[in-house]
Amino acid sequence: MVLECDGQLKTGRDVAIACLLGAEEFGFATAPLVASGCIMMRKCHLNTCPVGIATQDPELRKNFKGTPEHVINFMYFVAEELREIMASLGFRKIEEMIGQSQKINAKSAVDQYKAQGLDLSGILYQPSDYHEKGIRNTEKQHHDIENVIDFRIIQDAHPAIYRKEKMQLNYPIANTDRSVGAIISNEISKIYGANGLPNNTLQINFTGSAGQSFGAFATKGLTLNVDGNTNDYLGKGLSGAKIIVKKPEKATFIADENIIIGNVCFYGATKGEAYINGVAGERFCVRNSGITAVVEGVGDHGCEYMTGGKVVVLGSTGRNFAAGMSGGIAYVYDPEKKFENGLCNMEMVELEKPSVSDAQELFELIQNHYHATESTKALMILENWDNQLNHFIKVIPTDYKKALERLAEESEAKQTV
């Protein structure tokens, strides 16, 4: 393994200390950003960055004056200071310096009045046989990539991938099978580009517990069904595929009361559909920019920084829903009125009742969810639609709503002309 240190690294001295404590890689973020012109306004999520870094506004982007040379010069200064420290300690290479914690003089820090009583012995401790063992990375990890399930699927799905013939395949899956669908999608994209395959060309059914990043970057034409559950990062960067996760046939638990997928699912997803027959963990659909997802409950920070797409939540939500949400629409089923009384972050969004057209779209989405998962919660809502519709709340960003209204007015004006 390789130990990386990051978090407010700004100087050569910071790098030296991290290295002496065992780090081999070093992550910089804030300092290079400042070197590029960032003035730390803390407005990154509001699209109002005055120096044109964290914004899509073309007028504000004109203010960006940074160049690659600014960051390069900064890193040269860091390296120069690090070289001076290494020379003073008697090291010629970083490799010699890794893990040599005996070179850290903690006495001055401990004697400082703010740090009285601070015990650093646990951090600086070295076992008696320390130097007989490897204290840095000396061999490459074997990831066993050649044996991942994707390559088997590519062989079995040859008619679908290369001749666009509709196929259905079945496989067991375990949580050691990670990023399933990514290599398949790469193969499809190499042939057809972003257009992918026709919808539902290749349907793959899995049974078991899928590992992290199941369906990551899955492209158009794939339908991935999981009869079981999935881990974190399900559908990360989803790019046109359809993902369905439902509870096992023999399971007796109530789907909308149990977590079936992990945290940060559909992070940065751009296109596709998802139907989840259970509850999601935290940060569901964070940075979603285009997919349509139906789920039966979410944890904290749902739809955070969402910029597009549609999300339907047929159950409870955690706190801080829609924080930084600047686009897209969410519908939340809230019969107990808990959501509108404190669980939604109202800084950038408005809550309203679904309109007639919203209700029709919502009905179709829930109907699709039922057909995909046979959800009992969806069936209950559909069978009592006239009454249950009253329990839905529409979440829409204020500026996004104004933009939609303006586009509608412009479209109407063109038609009258």
Order of alpha helices (4+ residues) and beta strands (2+ residues): beta-alpha-beta-alpha-alpha-alpha-alpha-alpha-alpha-alpha-alpha-beta-alpha-beta-beta-beta-beta-beta-beta-beta-beta-alpha-alpha-alpha-beta-alpha
